Every structure is written in C-alpha cells, then in structure tokens.
C-alpha cells in the first residue's frame, strides 16, 4: 500500500515537472508591427506593464525577438510642441505645452477654461519615429480627464489615426498600444471629457524606436498652420505709430497695460481694458502717413474670456468705415485675416461688440497690420 502511494506521488510530481518545463520553454514574441489600416488601431488598457528602460543609444537593442523601446523625448533637441490652447498665452506666466516634455514634474501645461472636449496637446519630431506607448502624469488639482485618445499622424493616409482609447489617466501606468504606430513625425493626445474647467498635465513620456535615416537628412520643422502664411510683399505697417484705446487696465501705474503693448512684437505683453469695458471698446492706430492695408493679425489673450463679435474699421471721409466683421479670434497664433480688397487710410481700429467673459474685458497680446 505504501509503495502504491509512493508510485502515485512520484507520477504526479513527474507530470507537474513536465507541465512546468513545457510552459517555461515557450518564447513570447515581443515585436509589434504597424497597423495596416483603419482609423483605430487598438484600445486595450494594460494595467501592470513594466516601464521600458531608456537606452543610451538612439537605436533600440534587440535580443532575439524582444525589442527594447527607448525614451523618445529626453535629450532630443529636435522636438516641437503645440496645443489647442494654452493658459495665460501671450504672458510671461503662460503654461506652455513644452512643460509637459521638460522632465520636470513640477511644471505643467494647461488648456484654457472650457477647452476640455476635442482639446489636444501635440509633439512633433524632427526625424521619424515608431511609437509603442506613453506614460502620463496628470495634474488633478482642479479635476481630471475622463476620456482621451492617443493618435499619430499617418504619412500614408494623410490623417490622424487613433492607437489608444483611454478613460481616466493613472500615474506610473504605461499605456502600451496594441500595435506600434507606423513611422511618423507627429503624436498627440486628444481629450474627450474632463471633470474640471481645463485639462492640465505635468509630464508626458513617449517610448518607441528612432527610425534610421541617412546622415545628412535635415530636421523636418512643422509646416505653418493654414492661415499663418502672409502674402508676399506685405509688411507689418503698425510698428512705431501712435496707439490709443477706450481704456487701459492699471492706467497711471507702472503696471499699466497700454495699447502700445499690442504693437511691440512680443506675445508675452498685452493690452487690456478696465473691468466692464467690453461692449464697444476699441483700440486704434494712427499712422504717420497714409498706408494701404491688405489684412491683419490679432493674438487674443483668452485666459479670462474672449471676444465673440468685432469690426475692423478704417478712417475715411471723416468717419469710421467697417471693412471687416468677425466673430471669435483664432486660438492659434498669428492667423492672417485678409480684407476683401486693399484699403488706404491714415487710421485703423478694432471695435469690440460682444464677448464671453465674466470680467467684461478685452485683452490682446499682439496686433499686426499688413500692407504697403
């Protein structure tokens, strides 16, 4: 009887060893291939994926079939950052998208208030990369993102492709894509919902592979946004002129935000009206001699609200004549607004009719008047 028990135990042990040996002998394929089609390449959240180790060299190291993904951001000098909006844009306190990629957890990017649905933050690479996943360090002091997408720009499809669909963001969690991106230059996060008034992130880490390129390949810089190209032959005729406004915040003090600050070619300074001066407020340029105007640029500071209706006017026959009527100013910087036809004048002004702002103010960092 004892011998039978011994034989049974021995058989069970042998079976367990065989199963263990068979499992441990399997090789896992660690490679990932670019998505071949469709606009959504994956949406699986991996909760416990270990963080990749950044290599000292740009090329990923391969051992058998296992690929080591590297940090694509740190020490990469050929990066360009943008966002759908930036809190305090046009001031020294701007919370720029660059701060999400500086390696400092104490800095942050923030969108404007209410830019929480379809808002985005983007990094553009000077050389092509293949992206495997991201780490996200969200600042949740004033709320948190409830839905977001990770997207890359497909050079072959000429469109944004979603590679990850997420709910909330969790610190120290690596969001690995089901499939690596194809070779790309642009990557962004798009926000679909937020419990707060704005989206704010401390850090974004992007991991993947650098694509080998010929030695003399030039850095690819971002193309200007549609509307940022000023027609050839035009110059900013608004410099070194005389400027006035309906009101000036902190007028008479060293902190005065006068109209001249709109024409200093510095987006970190701004003009602002006093509280309550929104409806029919204005800012004006008196030219030293007649100029011919073709269009203009307005970079509005939208931290505390925004203009929703305005007119561009010129002085003609001893009265103001409207040559353009607009609604909101673009959230993008330096968007050129062309007039229907060239006009010649000695004065130009922007007249503001309405806006969405609690303080009922107008605040603009830069105005450029293009002409001859």
Long-range contacts (C-beta under 8 A, 24 or more apart in sequence): 27-64, 27-65, 29-65, 30-65, 30-66, 30-67, 31-65, 31-66, 31-67, 32-67, 32-132, 32-177, 32-179, 32-180, 33-179, 33-180, 34-130, 34-179, 34-180, 34-181, 34-182, 34-183, 35-161, 35-163, 35-179, 35-181, 35-182, 38-161, 39-159, 39-161, 39-162, 40-161, 40-162, 40-163, 40-165, 41-161, 41-162, 41-163, 41-177, 41-178, 41-179, 41-181, 42-163, 42-164, 42-177, 42-178, 42-179, 43-162, 43-164, 43-165, 43-166, 43-178, 44-178, 45-166, 45-167, 45-175, 46-173, 46-174, 46-175, 46-176, 47-173, 49-133, 49-173, 49-174, 49-176, 50-174, 51-135, 51-172, 51-174, 52-132, 52-133, 52-174, 52-207, 54-207, 58-210, 59-209, 59-210, 59-212, 60-209, 60-210, 67-209, 69-132, 69-133, 69-207, 69-208, 69-209, 70-207, 70-208, 70-209, 70-210, 71-205, 71-206, 71-207, 72-125, 72-129, 72-131, 72-206, 72-207, 72-208, 72-210, 73-101, 73-103, 73-123, 73-204, 73-205, 73-206, 74-103, 76-125, 78-125, 78-126, 78-127, 78-219, 79-123, 79-124, 79-125, 79-126, 80-123, 80-124, 80-126, 80-221, 80-222, 81-121, 81-122, 81-123, 81-124, 82-121, 82-122, 82-124, 82-222, 83-109, 83-111, 83-119, 83-120, 83-121, 83-122, 84-111, 84-115, 84-118, 84-119, 84-120, 84-121, 84-331, 85-111, 85-112, 85-115, 85-119, 85-302, 85-331, 86-110, 86-111, 86-112, 87-111, 87-112, 87-198, 87-200, 87-303, 88-301, 88-303, 89-267, 89-299, 89-301, 89-302, 89-303, 89-333, 89-365, 90-267, 90-268, 90-269, 90-270, 90-299, 90-301, 90-365, 90-366, 91-268, 91-269, 91-270, 91-301, 91-303, 91-365, 92-268, 94-268, 95-200, 97-121, 97-122, 99-202, 100-201, 100-202, 100-203, 100-204, 101-203, 101-204, 103-203, 104-203, 105-137, 105-202, 105-203, 106-202, 107-202, 108-139, 108-200, 108-201, 108-202, 109-200, 109-201, 110-139, 110-198, 110-199, 110-200, 111-191, 111-198, 111-199, 111-200, 112-198, 112-302, 112-303, 112-331, 113-197, 113-198, 113-303, 114-197, 114-198, 115-198, 115-199, 115-331, 116-145, 116-191, 116-193, 116-194, 116-196, 116-197, 116-198, 116-199, 117-191, 117-192, 117-193, 117-194, 118-190, 118-191, 118-192, 119-190, 119-191, 119-199, 120-188, 120-189, 120-190, 120-191, 121-188, 121-189, 121-201, 121-204, 122-186, 122-187, 122-188, 123-186, 123-187, 123-188, 123-204, 123-206, 124-185, 124-186, 124-187, 124-222, 125-184, 125-185, 125-186, 125-187, 125-220, 126-185, 126-219, 126-220, 126-221, 127-185, 127-210, 127-211, 127-213, 127-217, 127-219, 127-220, 128-183, 128-184, 128-185, 128-211, 128-213, 129-183, 129-184, 129-185, 129-208, 129-209, 129-210, 129-211, 130-180, 130-181, 130-182, 130-183, 130-184, 130-208, 130-209, 130-211, 131-163, 131-177, 131-180, 131-181, 131-184, 131-187, 131-206, 131-207, 131-208, 132-176, 132-177, 132-180, 132-207, 132-208, 132-209, 133-164, 133-174, 133-175, 133-176, 133-177, 133-207, 133-208, 134-164, 134-174, 134-175, 134-189, 134-204, 134-205, 134-206, 134-207, 135-172, 135-173, 135-174, 135-175, 135-203, 135-204, 135-205, 135-207, 136-169, 136-171, 136-173, 136-175, 136-189, 136-201, 136-203, 136-204, 136-205, 137-171, 137-201, 137-202, 137-203, 137-204, 138-169, 138-171, 138-200, 138-201, 138-202, 139-200, 139-201, 139-202, 141-200, 142-196, 142-197, 142-198, 142-200, 143-194, 143-195, 143-196, 143-197, 143-198, 144-168, 144-169, 144-194, 144-195, 144-196, 145-169, 145-191, 145-193, 145-194, 145-199, 146-192, 146-193, 146-194, 146-195, 147-191, 147-192, 147-193, 148-189, 148-190, 148-191, 148-192, 149-189, 149-190, 149-192, 150-175, 150-177, 150-187, 150-188, 150-189, 151-187, 151-188, 151-189, 151-190, 152-181, 152-182, 152-184, 152-186, 152-187, 152-188, 153-184, 153-185, 153-186, 153-187, 153-188, 154-182, 154-184, 155-182, 155-183, 155-184, 155-185, 156-182, 160-188, 174-207, 180-208, 180-209, 181-208, 183-211, 185-220, 225-332, 225-335, 227-330, 227-332, 227-335, 227-336, 228-332, 228-333, 228-334, 228-335, 228-336, 229-336, 230-295, 230-297, 230-336, 230-370, 231-294, 231-295, 231-336, 231-338, 231-370, 233-372, 234-294, 234-295, 234-370, 234-371, 234-372, 235-370, 235-371, 235-372, 236-368, 236-369, 236-370, 237-287, 237-291, 237-293, 237-369, 237-370, 237-371, 237-372, 238-263, 238-285, 238-348, 238-367, 238-368, 238-369, 239-263, 239-265, 241-285, 241-286, 241-287, 241-288, 242-285, 242-286, 242-288, 243-283, 243-284, 243-285, 243-286, 244-283, 244-284, 244-286, 245-271, 245-273, 245-281, 245-282, 245-283, 245-284, 246-273, 246-277, 246-280, 246-281, 246-282, 246-283, 247-273, 247-274, 247-277, 247-281, 248-272, 248-273, 248-274, 249-273, 249-274, 249-361, 257-363, 259-283, 259-284, 261-365, 262-364, 262-365, 262-366, 262-367, 263-366, 263-367, 264-366, 265-366, 266-365, 266-366, 267-299, 267-333, 267-365, 267-366, 268-365, 269-365, 270-301, 270-363, 270-364, 270-365, 271-363, 271-364, 272-301, 272-361, 272-362, 272-363, 272-364, 273-361, 273-362, 273-363, 274-361, 275-359, 275-360, 275-361, 276-359, 276-360, 276-361, 277-360, 277-361, 277-362, 278-307, 278-352, 278-354, 278-355, 278-357, 278-360, 278-361, 278-362, 279-352, 279-353, 279-354, 279-360, 280-351, 280-352, 280-353, 281-351, 281-352, 281-362, 282-349, 282-350, 282-351, 282-352, 283-349, 283-350, 283-362, 283-364, 283-367, 284-347, 284-348, 284-349, 285-347, 285-348, 285-349, 285-367, 285-369, 286-346, 286-347, 287-345, 287-346, 287-347, 287-348, 289-346, 290-344, 290-345, 290-346, 291-344, 291-345, 291-346, 291-369, 291-371, 291-372, 292-342, 292-343, 292-344, 292-371, 292-372, 293-323, 293-339, 293-342, 293-343, 293-344, 293-345, 293-348, 293-369, 293-370, 293-371, 294-338, 294-339, 294-342, 294-370, 294-371, 294-372, 295-336, 295-337, 295-338, 295-339, 295-370, 295-371, 296-324, 296-336, 296-337, 296-339, 296-348, 296-367, 296-368, 296-369, 296-370, 297-334, 297-335, 297-336, 297-337, 297-366, 297-367, 297-368, 297-370, 298-329, 298-337, 298-350, 298-364, 298-366, 298-367, 299-329, 299-333, 299-334, 299-364, 299-365, 299-366, 299-367, 300-329, 300-363, 300-364, 300-365, 301-363, 301-364, 301-365, 302-331, 303-363, 304-357, 304-358, 304-359, 304-361, 304-363, 305-355, 305-356, 305-357, 305-358, 305-359, 305-361, 306-355, 306-356, 306-357, 307-352, 307-354, 307-355, 307-362, 308-354, 308-355, 308-356, 309-352, 309-353, 309-354, 309-355, 310-350, 310-351, 310-352, 310-353, 311-350, 311-351, 311-353, 312-337, 312-339, 312-348, 312-349, 312-350, 312-351, 313-348, 313-349, 313-350, 313-351, 314-343, 314-345, 314-347, 314-348, 315-345, 315-346, 315-347, 315-348, 316-343, 316-345, 320-349, 320-351, 334-368, 336-370, 342-371
